[in-house]
């Protein structure tokens, strides 16, 4: 799935802004690092920002959103 990379962590996790293949709406895709054995997941943007914390991946998404608003 292609999208815009928001953040890549030092341990290899990747977060991207992508389109949900079912709805076409924007979602955050989390691709865990290969060593964790986790599965890639899609997270609704509001849920990602509310429930997932305030890490650098969240700050990157907020910064991207901020570029869409004229100053």
C-alpha positions in Angstrom: 0.0 0.0 0.0 1.4 3.4 -0.9 1.0 6.5 1.1 2.9 9.2 2.8 5.4 8.1 5.4 4.8 10.0 8.7 7.5 8.5 10.9 10.0 5.6 11.0 11.1 4.6 14.5 14.7 3.6 15.4 13.4 0.0 15.8 11.9 -0.1 12.3 8.2 0.5 12.9 6.7 2.7 10.1 3.6 4.8 10.2 2.0 6.0 7.0 -1.0 8.1 6.0 -2.9 6.0 3.4 -6.3 5.5 2.0 -8.5 2.7 3.4 -9.0 0.2 0.6 -12.6 -0.3 1.6 -13.8 3.2 2.2 -11.2 5.4 0.4 -10.9 7.5 3.5 -7.6 8.5 5.1 -6.2 6.2 7.8 -2.9 5.6 9.6 -1.2 2.4 8.6 1.2 1.0 11.2 3.7 -1.5 9.9 5.6 -3.1 12.8 9.2 -4.0 12.5 10.0 -7.4 11.1 11.4 -8.7 14.3 8.2 -8.1 16.3 6.2 -10.4 14.1 3.3 -8.1 14.3 0.8 -7.5 11.5 0.3 -4.2 9.6 -2.9 -2.5 10.9 -5.0 0.4 9.7 -6.1 2.9 12.4 -8.8 5.6 12.0 -7.1 9.0 12.3 -9.3 10.2 15.2 -8.7 7.0 17.2 -4.9 7.2 16.4 -4.7 10.7 17.8 -6.9 10.1 20.8 -6.0 6.6 22.0 -2.6 5.9 20.8 -0.6 8.5 22.7 1.5 11.5 22.0 4.6 10.0 20.3 6.7 11.3 17.5 4.4 9.6 15.0 1.5 11.6 16.3 3.4 14.8 16.2 4.3 14.1 12.6 0.6 13.6 11.6 -0.3 16.8 13.4 2.5 18.7 11.6 1.3 17.3 8.3 -2.3 18.4 9.1 -0.9 21.8 10.1 0.6 22.3 6.6 -2.9 22.1 5.1 -4.1 25.1 7.0 -3.1 28.5 5.8 -1.3 30.6 8.4 
